[in-house]
Amino acid sequence: MLDNSKEQQDFFTKIVKENQASIYRICRAYLYDVSYAEDLYQEILYQIWKSIKSFKGNSKASTWIYRIAVNTAIGFNLKNSRHEHQPILDSLQMPDIDSISEKEEQEKQLIDLRYSISQLAAQDRLIISLVLEKKSYKEIAEITGASMSNTGVRINRIKDRLLQLMNKKKHE
């Protein structure tokens, strides 16, 4: 627990700097329109600042931030459900590819994967984005508030669903 405002401000600045890319990816996983993602990002920062006094250090700061970000995103979506959204995961990176045809094929696969991910439910999009960020099952369980075994089952089901969506897209 942080006792004075200088400690709070320093801690806030440090954790936001360390986690800003992850926070933004959560925003983009929930919303397609960048202007709404910026609004959500600001709301998440506000919620982190508001909650900073209650951080006890029982979990990693990044897990605590993810939890706030996810809860804020869910609430934001409920309040703004009139906005249609599709995710674009910034965490999906293109590897270096030598030939143009390989690059074009990789880009097509990436577009298809992003589209398939956008077809998932919001919670499933979040979970798969955490998997793509190489978060452990334990971290994902802490962030989503689920048990580790439930998290493992959900991840496998999400992967199966993505494969189905990718295959369906391939045959269109």
N, C-alpha and C positions, 0 to 999 in steps of 0.2 A: 504494500500500500504506500502511495506517495503522499508525503506530508505537506509540502509547500508548493506554491504555484510555479516556482522556477524549476523544481524537479519535474513537475507535471509537464511543463512546456518542453523541457529538454527531452524527456521520455517520449512525448508525443511526436516531436520533430524526428527523433531517431527511428521510432517504429514505423512512422509513415514513410520516411525515406527508404527504409529497408523493405517495405511491403507495398509500395505504391503500384508497382507493375501487377502484382497479384490482385490488389483491390480493383484495379482497372479491368483486369480480365474477368473478374466476377461481374462487374458492371456490363461488360460486353457480352458475357454469357447470358445475361438476362434481357438485354435490350439491343436492338439493331441500330436504331437512330442514335448517332453520336451525341446529339444535343441532349437527349434524355440520359445517356450514359454519363455525361458530365454532371447533370443534375444529381443523379444517383451517387456518383463519386463524392460530390460535395456533401450530400446527406450522410454518407458513410463516415466521412471525416468528422462531421459534426457529432455523430453518434459515438465515435471513438473518443473524441474529446470529452463529451458528456459522461462517458463511462470510465474514464481513465482513473478516477479516484477509487473505483471499485476493483481495479485489477490487483489481484493478490499474488500473482506469480505462480499459481498452482499449475498452470499449463504454460506452454511457450507463448510468447507474445504474438507470434504469427498465427497460432491456432486461435487465440483469443480474438484477433483482428478478423480472421476468416469468419468466425462465428458471428461477430457483429455485422460484418459485410453481408453475409448470407441472410441473416434475419432482417436487416435493413432492406435488402433487395426484394425479399418476399413481401415485406410491408409496402414498399414502394410500388411493386407490381399490383398489389391489391388496391392501393389508392389510385393508381393510374391504369387500371385494367382496360380502359378504352383505347390504349395504345397497343397496336399490334407490334410484336417484336420477334426478331429472329436473331440468334446469336452468331457472332463471328469470333472464333477463338484465335486470339493473337498468338497463343502459345504454339500453334501449328506452324512449324518452320520448314522451309524448303531446303533440302540438302544441296550441296554443290553437285551439279550434273554437267557432264561434258557435252553430250550431244543435244541438239535442238529437239529432236523427236522424243528423247527421254525426258527432257525438261517439260515439253508440252504434255506428255502423258502424266508426269508427276503433278503438274498444275491441274490437270483435269481430275485426277484422283483426289487432290486436295479440295477442289471445289465440290466434288461429289461428297467427300467426307463432311465438309462444313455444312452442306445442304442436309445431309442425313442427320447430323447432330442437331440442326435446327428443327427437325421433325420430332425430337424427343421432348418429353415434358420438362419443365423448367428445372425441377430437382434433379432429373437425370442428366440434363445438360451441365449442371453444376458439378455433379459427381464425375462425369467423364472429363470435364475440364481439370478437375483436381488430379485425376489419374494421369492426364497428359502433362501436368506439371510435376509428375513423379512424386506426389504425396503418398505416404504410406497408408495402408488400410486404417491403421490406428488414428493417424491425423485426419483422414477423411471421416472416420466415425465421430471423432471429437467435434469436427466442424459441422457435420450434419446432425449431430445429436442421436445417431443410431448406434447400435451395438456393432462390434467388429464383425461378427458372423453375418449379421444382416447386411452390412456394408459389402462384404465379399460376395454374397449372393446377388445383391443389386448390381454390383459391377459386372459380374458374369452375365446377368440378364441384359444389361445395357449393351455390353459388347455383342451379345447374340443379336439383339435388336438392330444394332448398327450394321452388322453383317447382312441381315435381311434387307435393310434399307439400301445398303450399297449394292447388293445383288439386284434388287428391284430397279434401282437407278441405272445399272449397267444394261439391263434388258429393255429399257425404254427407248 
